[in-house]
């Protein structure tokens, strides 16, 4: 004959032990321990049903909290501020959730929002220096005078190409975030800046040239 | 005009099937109604809008995929509770067996769904269906789930079943089977065969080593999923700037080589009769432009690269990206022609100057002797074919992509770079 109460005590004991001593999962351990303490205090399994309250749900909330804290530390370390912001919002909102269903909906909503934020957090086409390089080549190359007019026209075509590329990214991003405009300040933010292998002077000059072309 | 039907079907097909599956099970309630309303909104937008990009953006902005999945979970959860033990407060053997059965049925459904998905993928892959057996390691995950089912069917109670999942680490085995050491090895082998740059290989090596390290620390030889995911992200993050810089410097010497070849060849007597000039409206005029304008363009390009990386045109060729591409046969030109261009043509490629006669003669002779092209330019394809065959059967690469033709060139093979 199976002693269900003892079997469940053993199960909740193992769940608690899984997280014991793991500082990353401190909240989960506390919630698991609370659950184990409740079942340990029962003399009959039926009592557990009366005493458990939302202790089981609290384990799920604690697990979401711990995992989001792990993610937050990771994104803070690598300075991925957009992704870190999503973790912070979840951590803030999870405190107000009362059950697992609410948490799932909230996390899904925040991740959906985060996906939009990640998509629109772009510095394209600035990262592609090709247009500006071509303008410089067409305009500054020492060439015989008979080609100057033609090369100046090529440079103007590149300028038109830049305007078209920025208008195109703005149109595309407005599909995801109405009102989106290219933000030059974003270029200097660490997550974007680290991917541009140029000096600050080069970046500043390229920004100035682009803004002049775009009349911004 | 509505969004293209084929695209909408591909985007909404899964959601239509999910709703139909719930209807077939006669499920109902507020969440079921909300699922149907959410799908109806997606269908409505597909009719009202015409641009695919704008359509998918609107679906995400309104959170429709997320809302649908949310209601779907709640519908399934409510259905599972209805089939659970009675709410009498009595937990007896019958209730215990019912709970265990519900869990095992969910696992059985999962196995069925994985098998169905693979069958669908194989149908989509048509004549290459057997590739799915190499690329999708469903056996690993199915074996893990079937181990759980066998445990559940062994006559133990539900709490004992749950306890053993933890004790034997079977719950973790299930989580970790999503990314396998085998799939990481495949990606590493592909990166080595491609040999695009050293960082892409290093990235895959580090991910495989990470997988092994985390697996070794686990009771069931399976890495912690979250830790593995975040550590992989860190590996990508670490190497991305190096890859971008590498490629940009490579662009520097590639474009320089292109112009050096154009300039010296433009002085060869046959220039108007070969590409690219022969294709121009007035080939002789096009040749004249190359002769007169290339040095100016090259020197501005040099100035740009010096501003970016502090490297002169010559120094661009001393960057490891050049030696790497030479070693892995990515350079179109032969070693002797590249050495000629960099060591002899580059110093004299100056605006308003012409190359000396002897340089033009060398270029003409190399052209006429067919010594300008790298004789091993086909090696990257051969390398990739060897990798491909090792996974998808001997001879399979040729069968699918045709024979790799060896280029006709009398040049010697590349040896160590000497610039």
Interface residues (C-beta under 8 A of the other chain):
Chain A: X2 X4 X7 X8 X10 X11 X14 X15 X18 X45 X46 X49 X67 X70 X71 X74 X78 X80 X101 X104 X105 X108 X109 X111 X112 X113 X115 X116 X133 X136 X137 X140 X141 X142 X143 X144 X147 X151 X172 X174 X175 X176 X177 X178 X194 X195 X196 X197 X198 X202
Chain B: X51 X53 X54 X56 X57 X58 X60 X61 X63 X65 X66 X69 X70 X73 X74 X77 X89 X90 X91 X93 X96 X157 X159 X160 X162 X163 X166 X167 X226 X230 X233 X234 X237 X240 X241 X244 X245 X248 X289 X292 X293 X295 X296 X297 X299 X300 X301 X303 X304 X307 X308 X309 X351 X352
